[in-house]
Amino acid sequence: MQASLPLLSGLVLLAFIISVPCGYIRNNYRRFSFMWFFLIHLPIPFIVLLRISAGFGWQVIPLTITGSIAGQIAGSRFSRRRKQHAKTR
């Protein structure tokens, strides 16, 4: 497991990075609308593909979901801050 720890960390980081743009865009849509749900679920197939190609099983799914959720939250916060900054100008 020690040798795969950097690979697992990279996978979680990629899940985060892939989800940031979706969270950023998602912030522009009404909550619980079709596009809001679509943007939440859009990164999942890519993350699953990365997980399978890296050779990890279902046991790491909670970690990749956590990375994806953190990316969605970070993207949403970036979008909110950008909007607030634009209003103060």
N, C-alpha and C positions, 0 to 999 in steps of 0.2 A: 504493500500500500504506500510506502514511503516514496517509491519512484514515481507513482502516479499522482502524488500530491500536487506537484507543479502543474500537471496537465489538468487536474480537477480545478485548481485555482484559476487557470486560464479559461476553462469552460465557464465557470461562474462569472468571470470578468467579461467574457464575450456575451453572455446572456444579459449582463447589465448594459453593455455598450449597444447591443442590438435593440434594447428596449427603450433607451433614452429618446431617440427621435419619435417613437410611437407615443410616448408619454407627452412629449412636447406638442405634437400635433393634436393628440387626444384632448388636451386642455381647451382647444378651440370649439369643441362640440358639446352639445347639451348632454348632461349626465343621463346614462341609461338609454341613449339613442342607439340606432343601429351602428353608426360610425364609431361611437364611443366603445361599444363592445368589440367591433371589428379591430380597432387599433389596439385594444388590450390583448386580443388573441392572435394578432398577426405575427408576432415574433416566435410563437410556440413551435410551428413546424421547423423553423430554422434551428432553434435550440435543440429540438429532438434529433434532428439530423446531425448536428454537431456532437451531441451526446453519444449517439449510436456509432458514429464514425470514430470517435475517440475510444470506443470500447467499454464504455461505462454502462451499467445496468440500471434498473429502475431505482436502485438504492440512492442514487444521487439526484433524483428528481426534486426532492425538497430543497436542495441547495440551489439548483438551477432556477426553480420557481422563486426562491428568495432573491436571487440576483436579478431576475426579470422584474419582480415587483419593485425592487429598489431602483432599477433603471426607469421604470414608469413614473415613480414618485419624483425622481431627480429631474426627468424631462418636464414633468408638469410644473415643478417649482421654477425651473429655468424660464418656462413660458410665462408664468405669473410674474416673475421678477422683471422680465423684459417688458411686459405690458405696463407694470407699475412705473418702470423707469421712463417709458415713452409718455405716460400721462404727466409726469413731473416736468417734462421739457417744454 
